[in-house]
Amino acid sequence: MALVILPSCPGKVRTAIFGLIGRSPIGGEMPLRLETDGAAIVRGFLSRRAYSHIAEIVGNAFAFLDAGGGDAALRENWISVGTIWLTNLEHCVAPKPARELVTLLSRANRRLGSSYLAADICSIRRLTDWHRGLHWHTDYHGGGTAHYDPCFNIWLPLTAVGREQPSIELVRGSHRRMRELTPSETGIFTDEWVAEHFPPTDRIAPELEPRDALIFDHSTLHRTQPLQRETVSRRSIECRVTRHPAYLALEQARSPRIRMMRQLGKLAYFLAWVRRGMPPK
């Protein structure tokens, strides 16, 4: 099944999901594609306003680290793998924009339906050495997401990828078999192993623009797309969201609507006692 690339359509959210087209990213096709293919592409996942604000915050964080800011642990992680964990962002920018970024990502991720943003395993990345990312892996086995199952990676490129900059190469449908196959002790799988267990026709490296999203199951086999380039400069955000019942309950408890309903329930309880002429206990 070929990957369909669709132009944006004013007033509508257009979705290209490995050959299946739908108007809504949370319609009937999205759960189907995530279940069968383990991945989906959503064009225009971020609004232009949200993307602009996110890119500004990320750019300021990168500039802070490039100028020598940050403590030793923060700088070591930045220099070695070009990563800022979302929970450390407030050490790179002011607390207010750091909270704003988390809020923007949480709002965008709600388009998946009921889900919880696992901020402690979300990251902002700048890739300058693509050789570091060529190992096949799954987030379940190599990304520390096993206890968040079911979990999805919402990969948001902040630069265009797939041609000049490397995209994510993944194996469509691998999320089912990877749960059955013997896991690697290192969390890394070789090209030979992947070729032995999956046909090459199932490999896909989509072209994505800023504001697009690549959403995939945390058991989907993937890696950084190999490109014939010596240098790259790719910016992206990895949002990991879970649908584990315990985390969904936590998300509901934090929901303003749920909190309001609880307050209204307490008020109704109090008024009922008042009407009876009896003080509440």
C-alpha positions as semicolon CSV with decimal commas, in nm:
position;residue;x (nm);y (nm);z (nm)
1;M;0,000;0,000;0,000
2;A;0,160;0,326;-0,113
3;L;0,204;0,633;0,101
4;V;-0,025;0,912;-0,022
5;I;0,100;1,270;0,007
6;L;-0,186;1,521;0,024
7;P;-0,179;1,900;-0,002
8;S;-0,333;2,096;0,280
9;C;-0,698;2,190;0,243
10;P;-0,826;2,515;0,401
11;G;-1,093;2,455;0,660
12;K;-1,031;2,081;0,680
13;V;-0,778;1,856;0,842
14;R;-0,652;1,624;0,571
15;T;-0,499;1,294;0,676
16;A;-0,269;1,064;0,484
17;I;-0,248;0,730;0,662
18;F;-0,041;0,491;0,454
19;G;-0,273;0,508;0,156
20;L;-0,598;0,571;0,342
21;I;-0,748;0,919;0,337
22;G;-0,977;1,069;0,597
23;R;-1,095;1,412;0,698
24;S;-1,041;1,370;1,070
25;P;-0,728;1,243;1,247
26;I;-0,941;1,095;1,523
27;G;-1,207;0,942;1,299
28;G;-1,261;0,577;1,231
29;E;-0,950;0,540;1,013
30;M;-0,701;0,654;1,278
31;P;-0,762;0,370;1,528
32;L;-0,776;0,124;1,237
33;R;-0,441;0,232;1,091
34;L;-0,271;0,237;1,430
35;E;-0,405;-0,111;1,497
36;T;-0,320;-0,264;1,158
37;D;-0,012;-0,068;1,044
38;G;0,113;0,053;1,381
39;A;0,161;0,403;1,239
40;A;-0,023;0,696;1,084
41;I;0,065;1,029;0,927
42;V;-0,141;1,337;1,009
43;R;-0,093;1,648;0,796
44;G;-0,130;1,978;0,979
45;F;-0,142;1,811;1,319
46;L;-0,026;2,139;1,478
47;S;-0,201;2,465;1,403
48;R;0,017;2,737;1,251
49;R;-0,008;2,942;1,568
50;A;0,085;2,649;1,794
51;Y;0,375;2,549;1,568
52;S;0,512;2,905;1,559
53;H;0,505;2,933;1,939
54;I;0,658;2,587;1,986
55;A;0,937;2,658;1,736
56;E;1,018;2,986;1,914
57;I;1,044;2,819;2,256
58;V;1,257;2,535;2,119
59;G;1,482;2,779;1,932
60;N;1,542;2,979;2,252
61;A;1,630;2,661;2,442
62;F;1,879;2,554;2,175
63;A;2,035;2,903;2,170
64;F;2,076;2,893;2,549
65;L;2,264;2,562;2,534
66;D;2,471;2,664;2,230
67;A;2,585;2,971;2,426
68;G;2,719;2,749;2,704
69;G;2,423;2,764;2,939
70;G;2,302;2,485;3,164
71;D;2,456;2,268;3,433
72;A;2,701;1,983;3,366
73;A;2,437;1,709;3,339
74;L;2,217;1,913;3,105
75;R;2,509;2,006;2,883
76;E;2,647;1,651;2,870
77;N;2,316;1,519;2,741
78;W;2,296;1,804;2,491
79;I;2,648;1,758;2,358
80;S;2,636;1,377;2,341
81;V;2,291;1,318;2,188
82;G;2,143;1,664;2,123
83;T;1,849;1,603;2,356
84;I;1,654;1,815;2,605
85;W;1,411;1,617;2,813
86;L;1,082;1,801;2,843
87;T;1,105;1,798;3,222
88;N;1,440;1,984;3,196
89;L;1,315;2,254;2,960
90;E;1,255;2,497;3,247
91;H;1,634;2,500;3,300
92;C;1,681;2,632;2,945
93;V;1,400;2,887;2,919
94;A;1,185;3,074;3,169
95;P;0,931;2,863;3,363
96;K;0,633;3,025;3,189
97;P;0,725;2,929;2,829
98;A;0,831;2,586;2,953
99;R;0,482;2,533;3,096
100;E;0,329;2,679;2,781
101;L;0,506;2,421;2,566
102;V;0,375;2,135;2,779
103;T;0,025;2,282;2,755
104;L;0,047;2,321;2,376
105;L;0,164;1,963;2,333
106;S;-0,104;1,831;2,569
107;R;-0,375;2,013;2,376
108;A;-0,249;1,887;2,042
109;N;-0,228;1,529;2,167
110;R;-0,594;1,535;2,272
111;R;-0,677;1,497;1,905
112;L;-0,594;1,129;1,957
113;G;-0,881;1,098;2,201
114;S;-0,835;0,986;2,559
115;S;-0,461;0,990;2,630
116;Y;-0,206;1,112;2,883
117;L;0,111;1,304;2,793
118;A;0,399;1,123;2,965
119;A;0,615;1,436;3,001
120;D;0,899;1,253;3,176
121;I;0,977;1,055;2,858
122;C;0,910;1,334;2,605
123;S;1,208;1,507;2,448
124;I;1,321;1,787;2,218
125;R;1,602;1,691;1,982
126;R;1,847;1,838;1,737
127;L;2,015;1,578;1,519
128;T;2,350;1,680;1,369
129;D;2,508;1,336;1,328
130;W;2,264;1,099;1,160
131;H;2,500;0,801;1,204
132;R;2,398;0,793;1,571
133;G;2,037;0,717;1,493
134;L;2,067;0,435;1,240
135;H;2,000;0,146;1,477
136;W;1,666;-0,030;1,445
137;H;1,478;-0,032;1,775
138;T;1,136;-0,003;1,939
139;D;1,042;0,237;2,215
140;Y;0,895;-0,057;2,406
141;H;1,225;-0,246;2,420
142;G;1,475;0,040;2,399
143;G;1,294;0,357;2,503
144;G;1,171;0,276;2,852
145;T;0,800;0,287;2,764
146;A;0,700;-0,072;2,853
147;H;0,508;0,019;3,169
148;Y;0,311;0,286;2,977
149;D;0,157;0,024;2,745
150;P;-0,047;0,100;2,538
151;C;0,173;0,389;2,434
152;F;0,229;0,593;2,117
153;N;0,508;0,817;1,993
154;I;0,386;1,139;1,831
155;W;0,692;1,251;1,635
156;L;0,676;1,620;1,538
157;P;0,942;1,741;1,293
158;L;1,023;2,110;1,328
159;T;1,212;2,101;0,997
160;A;1,110;1,940;0,669
161;V;1,230;1,578;0,655
162;G;1,248;1,297;0,403
163;R;1,474;1,463;0,145
164;E;1,739;1,704;0,270
165;Q;1,693;1,601;0,633
166;P;1,637;1,245;0,758
167;S;1,288;1,130;0,842
168;I;1,191;0,830;1,055
169;E;1,210;0,498;0,872
170;L;0,973;0,240;1,013
171;V;0,844;-0,109;0,937
172;R;0,471;-0,107;0,881
173;G;0,285;-0,372;1,083
174;S;0,592;-0,465;1,287
175;H;0,424;-0,365;1,614
176;R;0,236;-0,696;1,625
177;R;0,528;-0,930;1,554
178;M;0,771;-0,739;1,776
179;R;0,556;-0,833;2,075
180;E;0,598;-1,201;1,985
181;L;0,964;-1,214;1,877
182;T;1,249;-1,258;2,123
183;P;1,368;-0,910;2,226
184;S;1,727;-0,800;2,178
185;E;1,934;-0,782;2,496
186;T;2,067;-0,441;2,387
187;G;1,737;-0,310;2,251
188;I;1,900;-0,276;1,907
189;F;1,826;-0,485;1,597
190;T;2,063;-0,525;1,302
191;D;1,979;-0,475;0,935
192;E;2,026;-0,848;0,881
193;W;1,780;-0,934;1,159
194;V;1,519;-0,692;1,023
195;A;1,561;-0,827;0,668
196;E;1,516;-1,182;0,797
197;H;1,188;-1,108;0,978
198;F;1,023;-0,836;0,765
199;P;0,990;-0,782;0,388
200;P;1,166;-0,469;0,253
201;T;0,838;-0,349;0,100
202;D;0,707;-0,279;0,451
203;R;0,973;-0,014;0,514
204;I;0,853;0,346;0,488
205;A;1,033;0,679;0,537
206;P;0,767;0,949;0,487
207;E;0,831;1,304;0,374
208;L;0,697;1,539;0,640
209;E;0,667;1,915;0,674
210;P;0,672;2,117;0,994
211;R;0,328;2,091;1,163
212;D;0,286;1,732;1,037
213;A;0,296;1,438;1,277
214;L;0,409;1,078;1,247
215;I;0,226;0,872;1,509
216;F;0,336;0,516;1,578
217;D;0,289;0,240;1,833
218;H;0,578;0,205;2,078
219;S;0,629;-0,153;1,955
220;T;0,678;-0,038;1,593
221;L;1,030;-0,103;1,464
222;H;1,195;0,221;1,349
223;R;1,518;0,415;1,308
224;T;1,652;0,742;1,168
225;Q;1,632;0,736;0,789
226;P;1,973;0,677;0,624
227;L;2,067;0,958;0,385
228;Q;2,364;1,012;0,158
229;R;2,469;1,326;0,343
230;E;2,766;1,407;0,561
231;T;2,592;1,668;0,774
232;V;2,232;1,713;0,885
233;S;2,044;1,955;1,108
234;R;1,707;1,819;1,210
235;R;1,488;1,951;1,488
236;S;1,203;1,746;1,629
237;I;0,992;1,671;1,933
238;E;0,904;1,325;2,059
239;C;0,574;1,323;2,248
240;R;0,492;0,995;2,412
241;V;0,132;0,945;2,515
242;T;-0,024;0,653;2,698
243;R;-0,369;0,505;2,719
244;H;-0,292;0,299;3,027
245;P;-0,601;0,307;3,253
246;A;-0,404;0,434;3,554
247;Y;-0,272;0,734;3,360
248;L;-0,610;0,805;3,199
249;A;-0,760;0,821;3,548
250;L;-0,488;1,067;3,648
251;E;-0,559;1,280;3,341
252;Q;-0,930;1,285;3,420
253;A;-0,857;1,390;3,777
254;R;-0,660;1,689;3,644
255;S;-0,923;1,785;3,388
256;P;-1,085;2,126;3,456
257;R;-1,424;1,984;3,354
258;I;-1,392;1,697;3,603
259;R;-1,282;1,936;3,878
260;M;-1,580;2,162;3,803
261;M;-1,820;1,868;3,816
262;R;-1,678;1,766;4,154
263;Q;-1,722;2,120;4,288
264;L;-2,080;2,128;4,159
265;G;-2,144;1,793;4,327
266;K;-2,017;1,928;4,660
267;L;-2,233;2,239;4,619
268;A;-2,543;2,029;4,545
269;Y;-2,469;1,815;4,852
270;F;-2,441;2,129;5,070
271;L;-2,762;2,284;4,932
272;A;-2,952;1,962;4,997
273;W;-2,855;1,980;5,365
274;V;-2,951;2,349;5,378
275;R;-3,295;2,276;5,239
276;R;-3,345;2,014;5,508
277;G;-3,240;2,262;5,775
278;M;-2,953;2,037;5,884
279;P;-2,583;2,125;5,883
280;P;-2,361;1,908;5,663
281;K;-2,130;1,672;5,846
